[in-house]
Amino acid sequence: MNKRRFLKAMGLGSAALLGSMKGMAAPFSAPEEAPSLPIRESSPSRSASPSKGDTPRHRVWINPNPKDSDTDISIHYTAYAQAGVTDIYFEADSEKHFRAAKAAGINAHRWIWTMNRGEKDLLAAHPEWYAQNRKGESCATHPPYVDYYRWLCPSKPEVVEYLKNVVHTELSKDYVDGIHLDYVRYCDVILPVHLWAHYGIDQSKELPEYDFCYCDTCRAGYKALKGKDPLELEHPDQSPSWRKYRYDRITNVVTNLANVAHKHKKPISAAVFPTPEIAKRIVRQDWVNWPLNAVSPMIYHGFYDEDVSWIGDAVEEGVKALHGRFPLYAGLYLPDFHDNMNDLARGIKLAMDNGAAGVSLFGTVTPDVLRALIAASA
């Protein structure tokens, strides 16, 4: 649910999906050489809860446009920095954008798709790497919901090694300050309720065509632990141990990628589902137990038919569950505010008042948005 094409499939306007100076890049998911900036996130071993009076540190998700002029890039990133943006997640590699952000005093992170990878060459070379649903259908040939939903199986060692190489390649670039993981999960077994009508489905229970992964590797791994094939369970969708097995497979992927990042002495962060409970229930993410330097839950209240006040509730739940392991930056979906800057400022303030270290913005970052960011953070 969290990328441009998925949002486009929902019928959202393209203006909200433009990158860089025109806005953000993903759901949910903008340089003169400057010295490498220090890692600004708290390490997982330190308390990460902001104290009263701490200066907010905000983030944005961007798909950089390589055609943007150096002058425009510099102007925009300077404005971001002045509004309290300290980190940018770039969905594509663009050295001039990264260096411009760094020159403005902003950390430049490479934002990657993790488990959802549908590159044609990868599909052709390794169809056996892709996850299978409870009906035995592979994402390689039967992508759920939308054509680009091609999910890798996290249990396969070859997949983990492939992803480690991706992260190593990105972090080897001197202008990349950190790695940001997106789609680091299973396919949505249940979509946010706002999307059910769009897809013409009722997901008040887990349907087998959206329940992953039941490939031979996953089934054998679970059987080795519990003595049963998950397909032999009467109600595999209700089995706590089968769910935990899958939480742990994603956690293992993140742990391996975190080890790569830390060898490069660069931070690792992730875009995740809005609360620990929702993340575990609908995409098998146990993100509070990941070895991260920062997390950006996508608290897109409109997707869940909630009002702005839910932002505070979701942040509070996440911060309490983290117990200070690393900072939380509340992901806000700007189109949900319908250009109401008062509501946006309220959402930002709710996030900060409930323990967020800052917010992560996805959408069109206008001067009005930056002013709301400044006002709410004062």
MIDRENDREN-285769 format. One line per field, with one value per residue (C-alpha): x negated, y, z; residue in three letters. Coordinates in pm, whole numbers, padded with zeros to 5 digits. Last residue first. Layout:
N
X <- X ...;
Y <- Y ...;
Z <- Z ...;
code <- Ala ...;
END
This chain:
378
X <- -00822 -00772 -00414 -00497 -00806 -00628 -00327 -00559 -00720 -00378 -00282 -00606 -00495 -00610 -00386 -00338 -00517 -00650 -00848 -00785 -01003 -01150 -00804 -00707 -00336 -00365 -00573 -00318 -00028 -00218 -00271 00096 00208 -00020 00130 00484 00412 00247 00562 00433 00648 00481 00479 00289 -00012 -00065 -00243 -00514 -00584 -00957 -01041 -01376 -01566 -01556 -01373 -01117 -01008 -00658 -00584 -00702 -00491 -00170 -00213 -00280 00037 00253 00107 00170 00522 00614 00609 00918 00931 01061 00754 00603 00701 00482 00160 -00068 -00343 -00585 -00928 -01192 -01542 -01882 -01756 -01819 -01458 -01249 -00996 -00954 -00775 -00639 -00407 -00215 00143 00129 -00231 -00224 00120 00009 -00328 -00160 -00166 -00322 -00694 -00942 -01287 -01617 -01983 -02269 -02622 -02943 -02997 -03016 -02705 -02514 -02609 -02508 -02180 -02112 -02155 -01937 -01668 -01654 -01640 -01356 -01168 -01208 -01125 -00785 -00721 -00795 -00591 -00286 -00330 -00364 -00050 00161 00481 00401 00288 00641 00652 00273 00137 00049 -00184 -00385 -00422 -00708 -00736 -01087 -01183 -00826 -00858 -01176 -01032 -00720 -00923 -01166 -00891 -00696 -00403 -00473 -00229 00148 00302 00452 00546 00785 00733 01064 01256 01086 01391 01283 01390 01042 01150 01409 01146 00900 01025 01013 00634 00537 00521 00262 00048 -00254 -00533 -00767 -01053 -00860 -01086 -01433 -01634 -02014 -02252 -02482 -02520 -02769 -03065 -02901 -02978 -02644 -02452 -02658 -02656 -02278 -02226 -02481 -02299 -01975 -02119 -02263 -01924 -01753 -02005 -01948 -01577 -01347 -01266 -01072 -01070 -00751 -00641 -00366 -00430 -00124 00127 00350 00149 -00121 -00048 -00351 -00654 -00432 -00394 -00064 -00052 00298 00153 -00059 -00405 -00702 -00958 -01312 -01223 -01161 -01537 -01687 -01374 -01224 -01559 -01607 -01255 -01290 -00995 -01138 -00908 -01124 -01348 -01257 -01534 -01574 -01929 -01980 -02107 -02168 -02085 -02332 -02257 -02575 -02454 -02128 -02317 -02546 -02254 -02076 -02388 -02459 -02115 -02027 -01655 -01411 -01590 -01510 -01598 -01725 -01759 -01441 -01394 -01224 -01558 -01689 -01396 -01443 -01812 -01708 -01473 -01715 -02004 -01794 -01663 -02015 -02155 -01879 -01631 -01665 -01787 -01446 -01485 -01213 -01167 -01060 -01095 -01243 -01216 -01444 -01275 -01505 -01481 -01297 -01117 -01321 -01302 -01288 -01590 -01760 -02082 -02160 -01988 -02218 -02056 -02018 -02249 -02526 -02790 -02783 -03027 -03215 -03042 -03077 -02904 -02515 -01461 -00643 -00309 -00331 -00625 -00786 -00746 -00672 -00723 -01075 -01177 -00915 -00567 -00303 -00071 -00033 00060 00407 00522 00734 00648 00427 00227 00167 00032 -00180 -00331 -00422 -00289 00000;
Y <- 02581 02250 02314 02656 02536 02238 02451 02696 02409 02286 02635 02658 02338 01983 01779 01443 01223 01381 01216 01366 01443 01274 01135 01121 01189 01568 01549 01341 01554 01867 01734 01638 01979 02157 01943 02015 02389 02354 02216 02135 01819 01682 01323 01447 01512 01154 01177 00937 00984 00976 00728 00730 00415 00161 00404 00156 00080 -00033 00294 00497 00294 00315 00688 00753 00569 00757 01095 01029 00908 01269 01351 01142 00773 00595 00368 00503 00855 00832 00770 00690 00541 00443 00603 00414 00512 00357 00004 -00336 -00460 -00555 -00271 -00359 -00690 -00675 -00956 -00741 -00729 -00830 -00753 -00404 -00323 -00414 -00236 00078 00263 00016 00055 00278 00172 00311 00210 00430 00433 00297 00088 -00222 -00084 -00083 -00443 -00562 -00374 -00563 -00897 -00787 -00660 -00995 -01184 -00962 -01053 -01425 -01370 -01218 -01520 -01775 -01563 -01596 -01972 -01985 -01778 -02001 -01827 -01807 -02169 -02281 -02662 -02683 -02929 -02639 -02511 -02836 -02976 -03072 -02726 -02607 -02830 -02796 -02418 -02431 -02691 -02481 -02166 -02333 -02521 -02200 -02104 -01733 -01548 -01497 -01284 -01568 -01756 -01485 -01356 -01246 -00916 -00876 -00803 -00743 -00513 -00369 -00007 -00105 -00269 00020 00234 -00075 -00082 -00398 -00742 -01006 -00714 -00873 -00962 -00704 -00467 -00280 00018 00019 00340 00322 00589 00881 00822 01066 00832 00548 00213 00239 00170 -00133 -00281 -00246 -00428 -00694 -00759 -00790 -01064 -01245 -01244 -01370 -01654 -01756 -01816 -01745 -01387 -01500 -01222 -01032 -00924 -00665 -00471 -00610 -00494 -00670 -00993 -01087 -01426 -01533 -01431 -01376 -01754 -01936 -02229 -02149 -02034 -01777 -01827 -01592 -01538 -01674 -01960 -01707 -01642 -01534 -01413 -01242 -01084 -00960 -00820 -00629 -00711 -00647 -00623 -00754 -00447 -00140 00106 00457 00589 00836 01195 01370 01740 02023 02219 02083 01733 01794 01926 01623 01382 01569 01585 01216 01103 00749 00688 00669 00941 00953 01300 01385 01698 01883 02163 02427 02597 02264 02226 02580 02510 02193 02387 02664 02425 02201 02497 02627 02285 02248 01963 01715 01434 01435 01298 01070 01211 01098 01374 01395 01606 01666 01851 02047 01899 02124 01841 01527 01305 00930 00762 00602 00452 00097 00129 00417 00758 00899 01178 00981 01242 01427 01338 01647 01839 01799 02064 01874 01655 00649 00602 00614 00688 00979 01311 01654 01877 01980 01614 01368 01370 01152 01407 01581 01251 01253 00953 00694 00397 00259 00579 00504 00161 00311 00570 00334 00230 00000;
Z <- 01807 01627 01521 01378 01189 01035 00948 00773 00583 00472 00358 00158 -00019 00049 -00182 -00016 00233 00548 00826 01169 01470 01777 01846 02215 02240 02235 01916 01727 01850 01747 01396 01365 01494 01247 00970 01088 01086 00746 00587 00238 00230 00545 00418 00110 00342 00453 00788 00902 01273 01342 01619 01795 01899 02182 02414 02544 02186 02285 02465 02165 01924 02123 02190 01822 01721 01974 01873 01505 01594 01677 01306 01234 01149 00839 00835 00515 00625 00936 00747 01039 00825 01102 01051 01251 01364 01440 01386 01544 01505 01806 01782 01416 01455 01101 00988 00734 00869 01234 01319 01169 01311 01664 01646 01512 01179 00936 00875 00697 00812 00939 00914 01021 00875 01022 00705 00923 01095 00769 00687 01034 00998 00676 00854 01145 00905 00724 01055 01173 00857 00931 01298 01223 01000 01273 01512 01288 01267 01649 01704 01473 01358 00985 00996 01090 01085 01078 00820 00588 00858 00825 01172 01404 01560 01486 01191 01063 01061 00855 00616 00555 00496 00254 00066 00002 00224 00265 00260 00312 00035 -00174 00144 00275 00629 00778 00774 00440 00226 -00133 -00416 -00463 -00418 -00156 00060 00038 00330 00552 00543 00355 00517 00430 00318 00149 00388 00537 00467 00200 00274 00423 00465 00434 00559 00473 00100 -00059 -00011 -00200 -00033 00146 -00175 -00278 00073 00092 -00239 -00142 00184 -00014 -00234 00067 00240 -00076 -00116 00247 00171 00464 00360 00050 -00207 -00282 -00627 -00583 -00907 -01081 -00820 -00567 -00535 -00789 -00947 -01156 -00949 -00646 -00640 -00598 -00354 -00227 00106 -00079 -00224 -00185 -00460 -00466 -00703 -00984 -00977 -01309 -01487 -01185 -01102 -01459 -01471 -01145 -00921 -00577 -00276 00009 00036 -00168 -00104 00040 00021 00304 00274 00608 00584 00652 00336 00174 00262 00077 -00224 -00217 -00218 -00496 -00713 -00656 -00764 -00654 -00629 -00337 -00143 00231 00356 00704 00918 00825 01080 00866 00790 00661 00423 00295 00229 00052 -00176 -00267 -00331 -00554 -00750 -00812 -00910 -01167 -01144 -01432 -01202 -01030 -00678 -00539 -00190 00157 00418 00765 01080 01377 01662 01897 02246 02494 02668 02626 02322 02383 02223 02521 02397 02288 01950 01856 01850 01503 01399 01234 01164 00833 00560 00446 00167 -00207 -00410 -00444 -00312 00030 00179 00030 -00186 -00357 -00193 -00325 -00627 -00532 -00504 -00615 -00758 -00602 -00450 -00784 -00946 -00798 -00599 -00778 -00560 -00837 -00812 -00447 -00537 -00813 -00581 -00303 00033 00000;
code <- Ala Ser Ala Ala Ile Leu Ala Arg Leu Val Asp Pro Thr Val Thr Gly Phe Leu Ser Val Gly Ala Ala Gly Asn Asp Met Ala Leu Lys Ile Gly Arg Ala Leu Asp Asn Met Asn Asp His Phe Asp Pro Leu Tyr Leu Gly Ala Tyr Leu Pro Phe Arg Gly His Leu Ala Lys Val Gly Glu Glu Val Ala Asp Gly Ile Trp Ser Val Asp Glu Asp Tyr Phe Gly His Tyr Ile Met Pro Ser Val Ala Asn Leu Pro Trp Asn Val Trp Asp Gln Arg Val Ile Arg Lys Ala Ile Glu Pro Thr Pro Phe Val Ala Ala Ser Ile Pro Lys Lys His Lys His Ala Val Asn Ala Leu Asn Thr Val Val Asn Thr Ile Arg Asp Tyr Arg Tyr Lys Arg Trp Ser Pro Ser Gln Asp Pro His Glu Leu Glu Leu Pro Asp Lys Gly Lys Leu Ala Lys Tyr Gly Ala Arg Cys Thr Asp Cys Tyr Cys Phe Asp Tyr Glu Pro Leu Glu Lys Ser Gln Asp Ile Gly Tyr His Ala Trp Leu His Val Pro Leu Ile Val Asp Cys Tyr Arg Val Tyr Asp Leu His Ile Gly Asp Val Tyr Asp Lys Ser Leu Glu Thr His Val Val Asn Lys Leu Tyr Glu Val Val Glu Pro Lys Ser Pro Cys Leu Trp Arg Tyr Tyr Asp Val Tyr Pro Pro His Thr Ala Cys Ser Glu Gly Lys Arg Asn Gln Ala Tyr Trp Glu Pro His Ala Ala Leu Leu Asp Lys Glu Gly Arg Asn Met Thr Trp Ile Trp Arg His Ala Asn Ile Gly Ala Ala Lys Ala Ala Arg Phe His Lys Glu Ser Asp Ala Glu Phe Tyr Ile Asp Thr Val Gly Ala Gln Ala Tyr Ala Thr Tyr His Ile Ser Ile Asp Thr Asp Ser Asp Lys Pro Asn Pro Asn Ile Trp Val Arg His Arg Pro Thr Asp Gly Lys Ser Pro Ser Ala Ser Arg Ser Pro Ser Ser Glu Arg Ile Pro Leu Ser Pro Ala Glu Glu Pro Ala Ser Phe Pro Ala Ala Met Gly Lys Met Ser Gly Leu Leu Ala Ala Ser Gly Leu Gly Met Ala Lys Leu Phe Arg Arg Lys Asn Met;
END
